[in-house]
Amino acid sequence: MTDHIYKHIELTGSSKTSIEEAVSNALAKANETVRNIQWFTVTETRGHVVDGKVAHWQVTINAGFTLD
């Protein structure tokens, strides 16, 4: 097994539907330009409220990827 070196970035995704979709949206966008994403950790969950209802979920994650 080889040793891996990881770098991590902070991302914030949003969704009108769910926390899970907010995470998926952030990872999908990052995957367009970052190779080898291996893991993520949720660091913050928050939302935007309009008229007493959740209008958007906002989730901040740290995503880790291996360096070439």
All heavy atoms as TSV, in Angstrom:
chain	resi	resn	atom	element	x	y	z
A	1	MET	N	N	0.847	-1.180	0.000
A	1	MET	CA	C	0.000	0.000	0.000
A	1	MET	C	C	0.892	1.242	0.000
A	1	MET	O	O	1.851	1.335	0.746
A	1	MET	CB	C	-0.898	-0.012	1.237
A	1	MET	CG	C	-1.802	1.170	1.326
A	1	MET	SD	S	-2.917	0.985	2.742
A	1	MET	CE	C	-3.786	2.493	2.549
A	2	THR	N	N	0.555	2.205	-0.832
A	2	THR	CA	C	1.339	3.427	-0.890
A	2	THR	C	C	0.808	4.449	0.104
A	2	THR	O	O	-0.358	4.410	0.495
A	2	THR	CB	C	1.291	4.034	-2.299
A	2	THR	OG1	O	-0.063	4.324	-2.620
A	2	THR	CG2	C	1.850	3.077	-3.333
A	3	ASP	N	N	1.678	5.342	0.514
A	3	ASP	CA	C	1.259	6.439	1.381
A	3	ASP	C	C	0.556	7.489	0.542
A	3	ASP	O	O	0.930	7.736	-0.603
A	3	ASP	CB	C	2.469	7.076	2.064
A	3	ASP	CG	C	3.125	6.123	3.050
A	3	ASP	OD1	O	2.409	5.283	3.626
A	3	ASP	OD2	O	4.349	6.227	3.230
A	4	HIS	N	N	-0.449	8.102	1.096
A	4	HIS	CA	C	-1.179	9.152	0.403
A	4	HIS	C	C	-0.971	10.472	1.124
A	4	HIS	O	O	-0.916	10.520	2.350
A	4	HIS	CB	C	-2.685	8.864	0.359
A	4	HIS	CG	C	-3.034	7.673	-0.454
A	4	HIS	ND1	N	-2.987	7.668	-1.829
A	4	HIS	CD2	C	-3.444	6.442	-0.094
A	4	HIS	CE1	C	-3.350	6.478	-2.276
A	4	HIS	NE2	N	-3.633	5.714	-1.241
A	5	ILE	N	N	-0.841	11.511	0.353
A	5	ILE	CA	C	-0.796	12.865	0.892
A	5	ILE	C	C	-2.087	13.534	0.458
A	5	ILE	O	O	-2.459	13.493	-0.713
A	5	ILE	CB	C	0.418	13.654	0.346
A	5	ILE	CG1	C	1.716	12.918	0.630
A	5	ILE	CG2	C	0.425	15.071	0.901
A	5	ILE	CD1	C	1.994	12.675	2.103
A	6	TYR	N	N	-2.783	14.130	1.410
A	6	TYR	CA	C	-4.070	14.756	1.129
A	6	TYR	C	C	-3.978	16.269	1.267
A	6	TYR	O	O	-3.243	16.783	2.101
A	6	TYR	CB	C	-5.139	14.264	2.113
A	6	TYR	CG	C	-5.472	12.808	1.957
A	6	TYR	CD1	C	-4.816	11.849	2.722
A	6	TYR	CD2	C	-6.437	12.386	1.068
A	6	TYR	CE1	C	-5.113	10.513	2.588
A	6	TYR	CE2	C	-6.748	11.051	0.923
A	6	TYR	CZ	C	-6.081	10.116	1.688
A	6	TYR	OH	O	-6.382	8.789	1.550
A	7	LYS	N	N	-4.724	16.944	0.451
A	7	LYS	CA	C	-4.938	18.379	0.592
A	7	LYS	C	C	-6.433	18.541	0.799
A	7	LYS	O	O	-7.225	17.720	0.329
A	7	LYS	CB	C	-4.488	19.111	-0.671
A	7	LYS	CG	C	-4.644	20.618	-0.584
A	7	LYS	CD	C	-4.013	21.301	-1.778
A	7	LYS	CE	C	-4.242	22.778	-1.631
A	7	LYS	NZ	N	-3.002	23.525	-1.546
A	8	HIS	N	N	-6.845	19.580	1.522
A	8	HIS	CA	C	-8.285	19.760	1.677
A	8	HIS	C	C	-8.672	21.198	1.381
A	8	HIS	O	O	-7.878	22.119	1.494
A	8	HIS	CB	C	-8.792	19.295	3.048
A	8	HIS	CG	C	-8.296	20.076	4.204
A	8	HIS	ND1	N	-8.937	21.185	4.681
A	8	HIS	CD2	C	-7.207	19.906	4.978
A	8	HIS	CE1	C	-8.273	21.659	5.713
A	8	HIS	NE2	N	-7.212	20.904	5.914
A	9	ILE	N	N	-9.912	21.331	0.948
A	9	ILE	CA	C	-10.481	22.623	0.602
A	9	ILE	C	C	-11.813	22.778	1.325
A	9	ILE	O	O	-12.462	21.786	1.672
A	9	ILE	CB	C	-10.698	22.774	-0.920
A	9	ILE	CG1	C	-11.538	21.623	-1.484
A	9	ILE	CG2	C	-9.364	22.876	-1.645
A	9	ILE	CD1	C	-11.895	21.739	-2.952
A	10	GLU	N	N	-12.199	24.011	1.558
A	10	GLU	CA	C	-13.493	24.291	2.182
A	10	GLU	C	C	-14.467	24.726	1.095
A	10	GLU	O	O	-14.141	25.563	0.247
A	10	GLU	CB	C	-13.343	25.389	3.227
A	10	GLU	CG	C	-14.636	25.659	3.972
A	10	GLU	CD	C	-14.458	26.696	5.061
A	10	GLU	OE1	O	-14.347	27.884	4.717
A	10	GLU	OE2	O	-14.415	26.293	6.236
A	11	LEU	N	N	-15.654	24.143	1.121
A	11	LEU	CA	C	-16.702	24.432	0.143
A	11	LEU	C	C	-18.011	24.686	0.868
A	11	LEU	O	O	-18.255	24.103	1.917
A	11	LEU	CB	C	-16.909	23.239	-0.794
A	11	LEU	CG	C	-15.685	22.688	-1.519
A	11	LEU	CD1	C	-15.986	21.308	-2.070
A	11	LEU	CD2	C	-15.287	23.640	-2.630
A	12	THR	N	N	-18.870	25.516	0.300
A	12	THR	CA	C	-20.219	25.683	0.817
A	12	THR	C	C	-21.186	25.458	-0.329
A	12	THR	O	O	-21.120	26.142	-1.354
A	12	THR	CB	C	-20.437	27.081	1.420
A	12	THR	OG1	O	-19.520	27.259	2.502
A	12	THR	CG2	C	-21.855	27.223	1.957
A	13	GLY	N	N	-22.053	24.470	-0.164
A	13	GLY	CA	C	-23.080	24.177	-1.158
A	13	GLY	C	C	-24.438	24.598	-0.636
A	13	GLY	O	O	-24.645	24.715	0.572
A	14	SER	N	N	-25.359	24.829	-1.552
A	14	SER	CA	C	-26.716	25.191	-1.136
A	14	SER	C	C	-27.735	24.398	-1.935
A	14	SER	O	O	-27.449	23.880	-3.013
A	14	SER	CB	C	-26.956	26.698	-1.302
A	14	SER	OG	O	-26.905	27.052	-2.665
A	15	SER	N	N	-28.932	24.313	-1.376
A	15	SER	CA	C	-30.024	23.586	-2.019
A	15	SER	C	C	-31.348	24.053	-1.445
A	15	SER	O	O	-31.433	24.333	-0.247
A	15	SER	CB	C	-29.872	22.078	-1.778
A	15	SER	OG	O	-31.046	21.388	-2.147
A	16	LYS	N	N	-32.352	24.107	-2.276
A	16	LYS	CA	C	-33.704	24.404	-1.807
A	16	LYS	C	C	-34.357	23.155	-1.223
A	16	LYS	O	O	-35.357	23.247	-0.520
A	16	LYS	CB	C	-34.569	24.918	-2.960
A	16	LYS	CG	C	-34.162	26.273	-3.457
A	16	LYS	CD	C	-35.076	26.730	-4.576
A	16	LYS	CE	C	-34.677	28.111	-5.057
A	16	LYS	NZ	N	-35.547	28.598	-6.138
A	17	THR	N	N	-33.785	21.980	-1.497
A	17	THR	CA	C	-34.414	20.713	-1.161
A	17	THR	C	C	-33.935	20.084	0.140
A	17	THR	O	O	-34.741	19.710	0.980
A	17	THR	CB	C	-34.183	19.702	-2.311
A	17	THR	OG1	O	-34.615	20.298	-3.530
A	17	THR	CG2	C	-34.938	18.422	-2.083
A	18	SER	N	N	-32.587	19.938	0.292
A	18	SER	CA	C	-32.097	19.165	1.437
A	18	SER	C	C	-30.626	19.449	1.732
A	18	SER	O	O	-29.895	19.975	0.890
A	18	SER	CB	C	-32.258	17.665	1.177
A	18	SER	OG	O	-31.369	17.247	0.154
A	19	ILE	N	N	-30.218	19.043	2.917
A	19	ILE	CA	C	-28.816	19.120	3.318
A	19	ILE	C	C	-27.969	18.217	2.424
A	19	ILE	O	O	-26.897	18.604	1.967
A	19	ILE	CB	C	-28.660	18.712	4.799
A	19	ILE	CG1	C	-29.338	19.748	5.700
A	19	ILE	CG2	C	-27.210	18.524	5.178
A	19	ILE	CD1	C	-29.499	19.303	7.135
A	20	GLU	N	N	-28.449	17.014	2.170
A	20	GLU	CA	C	-27.712	16.067	1.342
A	20	GLU	C	C	-27.483	16.616	-0.057
A	20	GLU	O	O	-26.395	16.471	-0.624
A	20	GLU	CB	C	-28.448	14.721	1.257
A	20	GLU	CG	C	-28.463	13.956	2.562
A	20	GLU	CD	C	-29.606	14.366	3.489
A	20	GLU	OE1	O	-30.396	15.269	3.143
A	20	GLU	OE2	O	-29.693	13.790	4.582
A	21	GLU	N	N	-28.489	17.267	-0.626
A	21	GLU	CA	C	-28.340	17.839	-1.959
A	21	GLU	C	C	-27.348	19.001	-1.940
A	21	GLU	O	O	-26.585	19.183	-2.893
A	21	GLU	CB	C	-29.687	18.297	-2.517
A	21	GLU	CG	C	-29.595	18.757	-3.969
A	21	GLU	CD	C	-30.945	19.061	-4.562
A	21	GLU	OE1	O	-31.415	20.211	-4.388
A	21	GLU	OE2	O	-31.524	18.160	-5.194
A	22	ALA	N	N	-27.327	19.778	-0.866
A	22	ALA	CA	C	-26.358	20.876	-0.745
A	22	ALA	C	C	-24.929	20.327	-0.762
A	22	ALA	O	O	-24.049	20.877	-1.434
A	22	ALA	CB	C	-26.619	21.682	0.522
A	23	VAL	N	N	-24.691	19.240	-0.041
A	23	VAL	CA	C	-23.371	18.599	-0.045
A	23	VAL	C	C	-23.053	18.082	-1.442
A	23	VAL	O	O	-21.964	18.313	-1.973
A	23	VAL	CB	C	-23.304	17.450	0.985
A	23	VAL	CG1	C	-22.022	16.647	0.822
A	23	VAL	CG2	C	-23.422	17.987	2.400
A	24	SER	N	N	-24.005	17.398	-2.055
A	24	SER	CA	C	-23.791	16.848	-3.399
A	24	SER	C	C	-23.500	17.942	-4.415
A	24	SER	O	O	-22.652	17.765	-5.297
A	24	SER	CB	C	-25.007	16.031	-3.839
A	24	SER	OG	O	-25.135	14.880	-3.050
A	25	ASN	N	N	-24.201	19.063	-4.310
A	25	ASN	CA	C	-23.970	20.180	-5.234
A	25	ASN	C	C	-22.559	20.733	-5.090
A	25	ASN	O	O	-21.892	21.022	-6.089
A	25	ASN	CB	C	-25.001	21.292	-5.001
A	25	ASN	CG	C	-26.390	20.908	-5.450
A	25	ASN	OD1	O	-26.584	19.964	-6.193
A	25	ASN	ND2	N	-27.374	21.650	-4.979
A	26	ALA	N	N	-22.091	20.876	-3.851
A	26	ALA	CA	C	-20.733	21.371	-3.620
A	26	ALA	C	C	-19.693	20.405	-4.189
A	26	ALA	O	O	-18.742	20.823	-4.862
A	26	ALA	CB	C	-20.497	21.595	-2.130
A	27	LEU	N	N	-19.870	19.119	-3.934
A	27	LEU	CA	C	-18.910	18.125	-4.428
A	27	LEU	C	C	-18.933	18.022	-5.948
A	27	LEU	O	O	-17.878	17.900	-6.584
A	27	LEU	CB	C	-19.192	16.761	-3.797
A	27	LEU	CG	C	-18.858	16.650	-2.314
A	27	LEU	CD1	C	-19.397	15.347	-1.748
A	27	LEU	CD2	C	-17.362	16.771	-2.084
A	28	ALA	N	N	-20.104	18.086	-6.534
A	28	ALA	CA	C	-20.213	17.994	-7.999
A	28	ALA	C	C	-19.506	19.169	-8.668
A	28	ALA	O	O	-18.798	18.995	-9.667
A	28	ALA	CB	C	-21.676	17.935	-8.422
A	29	LYS	N	N	-19.687	20.360	-8.133
A	29	LYS	CA	C	-19.032	21.538	-8.707
A	29	LYS	C	C	-17.520	21.448	-8.536
A	29	LYS	O	O	-16.763	21.721	-9.481
A	29	LYS	CB	C	-19.578	22.810	-8.058
A	29	LYS	CG	C	-19.092	24.066	-8.711
A	29	LYS	CD	C	-19.579	24.158	-10.146
A	29	LYS	CE	C	-19.187	25.482	-10.770
A	29	LYS	NZ	N	-19.561	25.548	-12.186
A	30	ALA	N	N	-17.052	21.055	-7.352
A	30	ALA	CA	C	-15.614	20.924	-7.120
A	30	ALA	C	C	-15.002	19.864	-8.031
A	30	ALA	O	O	-13.879	20.025	-8.523
A	30	ALA	CB	C	-15.340	20.575	-5.657
A	31	ASN	N	N	-15.749	18.796	-8.290
A	31	ASN	CA	C	-15.255	17.706	-9.122
A	31	ASN	C	C	-14.984	18.140	-10.566
A	31	ASN	O	O	-14.241	17.477	-11.283
A	31	ASN	CB	C	-16.250	16.543	-9.095
A	31	ASN	CG	C	-15.673	15.282	-9.676
A	31	ASN	OD1	O	-14.646	14.798	-9.222
A	31	ASN	ND2	N	-16.329	14.758	-10.702
A	32	GLU	N	N	-15.540	19.263	-10.978
A	32	GLU	CA	C	-15.284	19.775	-12.326
A	32	GLU	C	C	-13.835	20.221	-12.506
A	32	GLU	O	O	-13.317	20.206	-13.624
A	32	GLU	CB	C	-16.223	20.944	-12.645
A	32	GLU	CG	C	-17.683	20.553	-12.769
A	32	GLU	CD	C	-18.596	21.743	-12.998
A	32	GLU	OE1	O	-18.094	22.861	-13.267
A	32	GLU	OE2	O	-19.821	21.556	-12.914
A	33	THR	N	N	-13.184	20.641	-11.420
A	33	THR	CA	C	-11.817	21.154	-11.535
A	33	THR	C	C	-10.818	20.497	-10.588
A	33	THR	O	O	-9.619	20.693	-10.755
A	33	THR	CB	C	-11.789	22.687	-11.272
A	33	THR	OG1	O	-12.340	22.952	-9.985
A	33	THR	CG2	C	-12.587	23.430	-12.334
A	34	VAL	N	N	-11.288	19.738	-9.612
A	34	VAL	CA	C	-10.392	19.093	-8.644
A	34	VAL	C	C	-10.444	17.584	-8.860
A	34	VAL	O	O	-11.524	16.985	-8.862
A	34	VAL	CB	C	-10.811	19.434	-7.189
A	34	VAL	CG1	C	-9.917	18.717	-6.189
A	34	VAL	CG2	C	-10.784	20.938	-6.960
A	35	ARG	N	N	-9.266	16.980	-9.031
A	35	ARG	CA	C	-9.200	15.526	-9.220
A	35	ARG	C	C	-9.028	14.815	-7.881
A	35	ARG	O	O	-8.529	15.385	-6.919
A	35	ARG	CB	C	-8.008	15.170	-10.108
A	35	ARG	CG	C	-8.119	15.655	-11.526
A	35	ARG	CD	C	-6.980	15.095	-12.397
A	35	ARG	NE	N	-5.661	15.257	-11.803
A	35	ARG	CZ	C	-4.871	16.315	-11.985
A	35	ARG	NH1	N	-5.274	17.327	-12.714
A	35	ARG	NH2	N	-3.685	16.358	-11.416
A	36	ASN	N	N	-9.425	13.570	-7.850
A	36	ASN	CA	C	-9.121	12.649	-6.739
A	36	ASN	C	C	-9.769	13.008	-5.406
A	36	ASN	O	O	-9.193	12.742	-4.346
A	36	ASN	CB	C	-7.595	12.516	-6.545
A	36	ASN	CG	C	-6.884	12.087	-7.800
A	36	ASN	OD1	O	-7.379	11.248	-8.547
A	36	ASN	ND2	N	-5.732	12.665	-8.051
A	37	ILE	N	N	-10.967	13.595	-5.419
A	37	ILE	CA	C	-11.656	13.861	-4.150
A	37	ILE	C	C	-11.980	12.516	-3.500
A	37	ILE	O	O	-12.563	11.643	-4.129
A	37	ILE	CB	C	-12.927	14.703	-4.363
A	37	ILE	CG1	C	-12.562	16.090	-4.932
A	37	ILE	CG2	C	-13.703	14.845	-3.048
A	37	ILE	CD1	C	-13.763	16.939	-5.319
A	38	GLN	N	N	-11.588	12.368	-2.234
A	38	GLN	CA	C	-11.709	11.085	-1.543
A	38	GLN	C	C	-12.666	11.108	-0.359
A	38	GLN	O	O	-13.201	10.071	0.008
A	38	GLN	CB	C	-10.335	10.637	-1.034
A	38	GLN	CG	C	-9.302	10.470	-2.120
A	38	GLN	CD	C	-9.610	9.314	-3.039
A	38	GLN	OE1	O	-10.032	8.254	-2.597
A	38	GLN	NE2	N	-9.419	9.509	-4.334
A	39	TRP	N	N	-12.832	12.243	0.303
A	39	TRP	CA	C	-13.644	12.285	1.523
A	39	TRP	C	C	-14.153	13.696	1.762
A	39	TRP	O	O	-13.694	14.646	1.132
A	39	TRP	CB	C	-12.848	11.813	2.741
A	39	TRP	CG	C	-11.549	12.539	2.967
A	39	TRP	CD1	C	-10.313	12.138	2.553
A	39	TRP	CD2	C	-11.345	13.791	3.628
A	39	TRP	NE1	N	-9.363	13.064	2.924
A	39	TRP	CE2	C	-9.975	14.098	3.584
A	39	TRP	CE3	C	-12.181	14.687	4.259
A	39	TRP	CZ2	C	-9.430	15.239	4.142
A	39	TRP	CZ3	C	-11.641	15.844	4.818
A	39	TRP	CH2	C	-10.283	16.102	4.759
A	40	PHE	N	N	-15.124	13.801	2.656
A	40	PHE	CA	C	-15.582	15.117	3.097
A	40	PHE	C	C	-16.044	15.032	4.534
A	40	PHE	O	O	-16.411	13.970	5.034
A	40	PHE	CB	C	-16.705	15.676	2.199
A	40	PHE	CG	C	-18.036	14.998	2.355
A	40	PHE	CD1	C	-18.969	15.460	3.278
A	40	PHE	CD2	C	-18.358	13.891	1.585
A	40	PHE	CE1	C	-20.195	14.833	3.426
A	40	PHE	CE2	C	-19.573	13.262	1.719
A	40	PHE	CZ	C	-20.500	13.733	2.643
A	41	THR	N	N	-16.009	16.182	5.212
A	41	THR	CA	C	-16.504	16.329	6.572
A	41	THR	C	C	-17.411	17.551	6.606
A	41	THR	O	O	-17.014	18.618	6.121
A	41	THR	CB	C	-15.341	16.549	7.566
A	41	THR	OG1	O	-14.434	15.466	7.454
A	41	THR	CG2	C	-15.847	16.664	8.987
A	42	VAL	N	N	-18.604	17.398	7.158
A	42	VAL	CA	C	-19.506	18.535	7.311
A	42	VAL	C	C	-19.034	19.354	8.504
A	42	VAL	O	O	-18.867	18.825	9.603
A	42	VAL	CB	C	-20.962	18.074	7.508
A	42	VAL	CG1	C	-21.879	19.253	7.814
A	42	VAL	CG2	C	-21.460	17.316	6.281
A	43	THR	N	N	-18.787	20.648	8.283
A	43	THR	CA	C	-18.307	21.505	9.364
A	43	THR	C	C	-19.364	22.487	9.845
A	43	THR	O	O	-19.273	22.984	10.970
A	43	THR	CB	C	-17.049	22.277	8.945
A	43	THR	OG1	O	-17.341	23.068	7.792
A	43	THR	CG2	C	-15.911	21.320	8.638
A	44	GLU	N	N	-20.341	22.785	9.000
A	44	GLU	CA	C	-21.387	23.731	9.409
A	44	GLU	C	C	-22.642	23.494	8.567
A	44	GLU	O	O	-22.562	23.231	7.378
A	44	GLU	CB	C	-20.903	25.166	9.204
A	44	GLU	CG	C	-21.869	26.220	9.682
A	44	GLU	CD	C	-21.317	27.636	9.532
A	44	GLU	OE1	O	-20.291	27.825	8.864
A	44	GLU	OE2	O	-21.951	28.549	10.097
A	45	THR	N	N	-23.777	23.576	9.223
A	45	THR	CA	C	-25.066	23.497	8.540
A	45	THR	C	C	-25.885	24.704	8.961
A	45	THR	O	O	-25.989	25.007	10.148
A	45	THR	CB	C	-25.829	22.214	8.932
A	45	THR	OG1	O	-25.004	21.086	8.663
A	45	THR	CG2	C	-27.126	22.087	8.146
A	46	ARG	N	N	-26.425	25.396	7.990
A	46	ARG	CA	C	-27.259	26.552	8.291
A	46	ARG	C	C	-28.300	26.687	7.190
A	46	ARG	O	O	-28.284	25.957	6.208
A	46	ARG	CB	C	-26.423	27.823	8.421
A	46	ARG	CG	C	-25.660	28.185	7.178
A	46	ARG	CD	C	-24.736	29.373	7.417
A	46	ARG	NE	N	-24.015	29.701	6.221
A	46	ARG	CZ	C	-22.883	29.152	5.833
A	46	ARG	NH1	N	-22.338	28.201	6.563
A	46	ARG	NH2	N	-22.297	29.518	4.728
A	47	GLY	N	N	-29.182	27.617	7.351
A	47	GLY	CA	C	-30.216	27.799	6.342
A	47	GLY	C	C	-30.699	29.225	6.266
A	47	GLY	O	O	-30.406	30.056	7.130
A	48	HIS	N	N	-31.445	29.475	5.233
A	48	HIS	CA	C	-32.055	30.779	4.994
A	48	HIS	C	C	-33.561	30.600	5.152
A	48	HIS	O	O	-34.149	29.696	4.557
A	48	HIS	CB	C	-31.697	31.252	3.581
A	48	HIS	CG	C	-32.297	32.564	3.218
A	48	HIS	ND1	N	-32.912	32.770	2.016
A	48	HIS	CD2	C	-32.386	33.737	3.891
A	48	HIS	CE1	C	-33.345	34.015	1.963
A	48	HIS	NE2	N	-33.042	34.614	3.091
A	49	VAL	N	N	-34.177	31.439	5.964
A	49	VAL	CA	C	-35.603	31.320	6.277
A	49	VAL	C	C	-36.367	32.460	5.609
A	49	VAL	O	O	-35.976	33.618	5.700
A	49	VAL	CB	C	-35.839	31.351	7.805
A	49	VAL	CG1	C	-37.321	31.257	8.122
A	49	VAL	CG2	C	-35.061	30.236	8.479
A	50	VAL	N	N	-37.471	32.104	4.947
A	50	VAL	CA	C	-38.371	33.083	4.344
A	50	VAL	C	C	-39.788	32.726	4.763
A	50	VAL	O	O	-40.230	31.580	4.591
A	50	VAL	CB	C	-38.254	33.087	2.803
A	50	VAL	CG1	C	-39.286	34.018	2.187
A	50	VAL	CG2	C	-36.854	33.482	2.371
A	51	ASP	N	N	-40.486	33.682	5.346
A	51	ASP	CA	C	-41.870	33.470	5.787
A	51	ASP	C	C	-42.017	32.263	6.707
A	51	ASP	O	O	-42.974	31.491	6.604
A	51	ASP	CB	C	-42.815	33.335	4.595
A	51	ASP	CG	C	-42.889	34.606	3.759
A	51	ASP	OD1	O	-42.774	35.713	4.342
A	51	ASP	OD2	O	-43.058	34.497	2.524
A	52	GLY	N	N	-41.038	32.071	7.582
A	52	GLY	CA	C	-41.109	30.992	8.554
A	52	GLY	C	C	-40.792	29.608	8.015
A	52	GLY	O	O	-40.954	28.617	8.720
A	53	LYS	N	N	-40.313	29.523	6.776
A	53	LYS	CA	C	-39.989	28.231	6.161
A	53	LYS	C	C	-38.560	28.260	5.640
A	53	LYS	O	O	-38.031	29.308	5.292
A	53	LYS	CB	C	-40.942	27.932	5.007
A	53	LYS	CG	C	-42.378	27.769	5.442
A	53	LYS	CD	C	-43.262	27.451	4.263
A	53	LYS	CE	C	-44.717	27.361	4.716
A	53	LYS	NZ	N	-45.605	27.092	3.600
A	54	VAL	N	N	-37.964	27.071	5.560
A	54	VAL	CA	C	-36.615	26.957	5.018
A	54	VAL	C	C	-36.660	27.253	3.525
A	54	VAL	O	O	-37.369	26.579	2.768
A	54	VAL	CB	C	-36.017	25.556	5.256
A	54	VAL	CG1	C	-34.656	25.429	4.590
A	54	VAL	CG2	C	-35.923	25.249	6.741
A	55	ALA	N	N	-35.921	28.277	3.108
A	55	ALA	CA	C	-35.845	28.617	1.688
A	55	ALA	C	C	-34.637	27.959	1.032
A	55	ALA	O	O	-34.709	27.541	-0.127
A	55	ALA	CB	C	-35.775	30.129	1.512
A	56	HIS	N	N	-33.521	27.877	1.759
A	56	HIS	CA	C	-32.299	27.239	1.262
A	56	HIS	C	C	-31.559	26.597	2.423
A	56	HIS	O	O	-31.504	27.174	3.509
A	56	HIS	CB	C	-31.339	28.272	0.650
A	56	HIS	CG	C	-31.725	28.751	-0.695
A	56	HIS	ND1	N	-32.543	29.826	-0.888
A	56	HIS	CD2	C	-31.388	28.301	-1.922
A	56	HIS	CE1	C	-32.702	30.037	-2.173
A	56	HIS	NE2	N	-32.008	29.127	-2.823
A	57	TRP	N	N	-31.007	25.421	2.163
A	57	TRP	CA	C	-30.052	24.815	3.071
A	57	TRP	C	C	-28.669	25.234	2.598
A	57	TRP	O	O	-28.405	25.273	1.399
A	57	TRP	CB	C	-30.150	23.286	3.025
A	57	TRP	CG	C	-31.411	22.765	3.603
A	57	TRP	CD1	C	-32.526	22.372	2.918
A	57	TRP	CD2	C	-31.706	22.580	4.973
A	57	TRP	NE1	N	-33.492	21.953	3.788
A	57	TRP	CE2	C	-33.012	22.077	5.065
A	57	TRP	CE3	C	-30.992	22.801	6.145
A	57	TRP	CZ2	C	-33.611	21.784	6.275
A	57	TRP	CZ3	C	-31.590	22.499	7.350
A	57	TRP	CH2	C	-32.889	21.995	7.404
A	58	GLN	N	N	-27.773	25.539	3.534
A	58	GLN	CA	C	-26.389	25.880	3.224
A	58	GLN	C	C	-25.493	24.998	4.084
A	58	GLN	O	O	-25.632	24.988	5.316
A	58	GLN	CB	C	-26.120	27.360	3.524
A	58	GLN	CG	C	-27.018	28.285	2.723
A	58	GLN	CD	C	-27.047	29.694	3.281
A	58	GLN	OE1	O	-26.871	29.905	4.471
A	58	GLN	NE2	N	-27.280	30.662	2.409
A	59	VAL	N	N	-24.604	24.258	3.445
A	59	VAL	CA	C	-23.757	23.315	4.167
A	59	VAL	C	C	-22.301	23.569	3.792
A	59	VAL	O	O	-21.949	23.569	2.612
A	59	VAL	CB	C	-24.134	21.855	3.844
A	59	VAL	CG1	C	-23.249	20.889	4.611
A	59	VAL	CG2	C	-25.599	21.594	4.162
A	60	THR	N	N	-21.468	23.786	4.806
A	60	THR	CA	C	-20.037	23.957	4.578
A	60	THR	C	C	-19.347	22.634	4.882
A	60	THR	O	O	-19.635	21.985	5.893
A	60	THR	CB	C	-19.469	25.084	5.473
A	60	THR	OG1	O	-20.152	26.291	5.137
A	60	THR	CG2	C	-17.978	25.263	5.253
A	61	ILE	N	N	-18.461	22.236	3.974
A	61	ILE	CA	C	-17.719	20.979	4.130
A	61	ILE	C	C	-16.236	21.222	3.897
A	61	ILE	O	O	-15.846	22.190	3.238
A	61	ILE	CB	C	-18.219	19.890	3.147
A	61	ILE	CG1	C	-17.984	20.295	1.698
A	61	ILE	CG2	C	-19.675	19.572	3.390
A	61	ILE	CD1	C	-18.281	19.191	0.683
A	62	ASN	N	N	-15.418	20.351	4.460
A	62	ASN	CA	C	-14.017	20.223	4.073
A	62	ASN	C	C	-13.962	18.982	3.203
A	62	ASN	O	O	-14.433	17.912	3.605
A	62	ASN	CB	C	-13.109	20.052	5.290
A	62	ASN	CG	C	-12.835	21.356	5.988
A	62	ASN	OD1	O	-12.701	22.388	5.345
A	62	ASN	ND2	N	-12.753	21.305	7.304
A	63	ALA	N	N	-13.410	19.116	2.011
A	63	ALA	CA	C	-13.270	17.983	1.092
A	63	ALA	C	C	-11.780	17.715	0.913
A	63	ALA	O	O	-10.990	18.634	0.701
A	63	ALA	CB	C	-13.919	18.298	-0.242
A	64	GLY	N	N	-11.415	16.446	1.017
A	64	GLY	CA	C	-10.014	16.060	0.881
A	64	GLY	C	C	-9.761	15.321	-0.413
A	64	GLY	O	O	-10.607	14.560	-0.873
A	65	PHE	N	N	-8.606	15.577	-0.990
A	65	PHE	CA	C	-8.242	14.883	-2.222
A	65	PHE	C	C	-6.768	14.524	-2.180
A	65	PHE	O	O	-5.969	15.158	-1.498
A	65	PHE	CB	C	-8.567	15.733	-3.456
A	65	PHE	CG	C	-7.940	17.100	-3.476
A	65	PHE	CD1	C	-6.754	17.320	-4.170
A	65	PHE	CD2	C	-8.527	18.169	-2.836
A	65	PHE	CE1	C	-6.174	18.578	-4.200
A	65	PHE	CE2	C	-7.965	19.430	-2.864
A	65	PHE	CZ	C	-6.776	19.635	-3.542
A	66	THR	N	N	-6.426	13.460	-2.903
A	66	THR	CA	C	-5.030	13.013	-2.954
A	66	THR	C	C	-4.284	13.822	-3.997
A	66	THR	O	O	-4.839	14.194	-5.026
A	66	THR	CB	C	-4.922	11.512	-3.288
A	66	THR	OG1	O	-5.651	11.244	-4.484
A	66	THR	CG2	C	-5.454	10.649	-2.166
A	67	LEU	N	N	-3.028	14.085	-3.706
A	67	LEU	CA	C	-2.172	14.787	-4.644
A	67	LEU	C	C	-1.522	13.783	-5.593
A	67	LEU	O	O	-1.228	12.649	-5.195
A	67	LEU	CB	C	-1.088	15.567	-3.895
A	67	LEU	CG	C	-1.607	16.660	-2.956
A	67	LEU	CD1	C	-0.450	17.243	-2.144
A	67	LEU	CD2	C	-2.324	17.740	-3.726
A	68	ASP	N	N	-1.349	14.182	-6.826
A	68	ASP	CA	C	-0.696	13.308	-7.819
A	68	ASP	C	C	0.774	13.131	-7.496
A	68	ASP	O	O	1.403	13.962	-6.917
A	68	ASP	CB	C	-0.821	13.897	-9.232
A	68	ASP	CG	C	-2.256	13.834	-9.736
A	68	ASP	OD1	O	-3.023	12.977	-9.278
A	68	ASP	OD2	O	-2.587	14.665	-10.602
